[in-house]
Amino acid sequence: MILTCFSADRHPYGPRIISDEKINPNPIAYQDNMAHIVDVLEDNKDDRTLDYVAQFLSGVARSTKDLGLLKAIQALAVRRDVGQPSASETAQIVSLTQQRLTDRMAI
């Protein structure tokens, strides 16, 4: 997909090896991400912020295989997509994020 953004003369020649290396999430970065989201949601819960939180946390949840958080984010995204209030889903995400931040700090 990335190569399609470049002109043909900018494509590398020949086959390319794709790494199947397993990448483990960095626990310090994870804690920083959780703290960032807690700060963001404390300051503002407007539409733009909620969309950012859903997108940002979905990437974090996928990379850490956090299915509980991912499910909560998807519930928020569904409510936002259909234009329904999402206070309950937002509160759930705040709670889960704070819980993960506290759990990681305890470790």
N, C-alpha and C positions, 0 to 999 in steps of 0.2 A: 504494500500500500504506500509506503513512504517513497519508494522509487518512482511511482507513477506521478509524483509531484515534480520530478526532475525531467529535464529534456533528455532525449535518448542518448546524446553524447556524454551525459553525466552519469549514466548507468555503469556499474562495474561489469567487467566482462567475465563470462563463465559462471559456473555454479558457485554458490556460496554456502558455506557450512553454517547450519543453524544450531546454536548451542542448546543442549537439553539440560544444562546445569540447573540444579535446584537452587533457588535463591531464598534464603531465610530472612524474614523481616528483622530489622534491627530493633531490639527492644527499647533503646533510648529514643530512636526516631518515632517509634509507636507511641511512647509516652508523650513526646513533644506534640505529636499529632492530636492526641486526645486532649491535652491541655489547650492547644490552639482552638479546637472546636468548642470546648467549654467557654473559653474567653469570647469567641465569636458569638455564641448563643446568649451569653450574659449581656452583651452590648446591644444586640438587635435580633429580632425575629421576623423581619420583613420578608417579602416574597423573594427578593434577590438573595438575601442571606440564606434562606431555607433551601433555595435551589443550589447555592454554592455548597452548603453543608451536605446535602444529599449526594452531590457529585463527588465531593472530596472524600466523604466517609465511605462511599460505595467502593472506591478504589482501595482504601485502607482495609475495609472489611474483606474484600476479595483476596487481597494479597496475604492477609493473615488467616484466611479461612474462618472468619468470625461469622458464622451463619446467623446467630441471634441478632447481631447488629445489622447485618445485611438485610434480614427480613424486616426489621424496623425501618430501615432506610427505604426499602421498596414500598412499604405501606405509606410512608410519607410521600414518596414520589407519585404513587397512584392518586392519593388525595389531591396533591398539587395539580396533577394532570387534568383532573376533572373539575378543578376549581372549587373543591369543597374545603371547609375549614380543617385545619390540620393541627390544632393545638394539642390534642391528645397524642398524636404521633410525634410531635415535636417534644413534648414532655417525656415520652418514652425514650427518645434518642438522647435527650439531656441526661436522663437517669442512667442509661446504659453507658454513655460516654464517661460520666463521672465515676460509675462503678469500675469501669476498666482502668481509669486513671488511678483510682484508689488501690485496686488490686495490684497493679504494676508497681506502685510505690511501696506496697507492703513487701513485695518480693525483693 
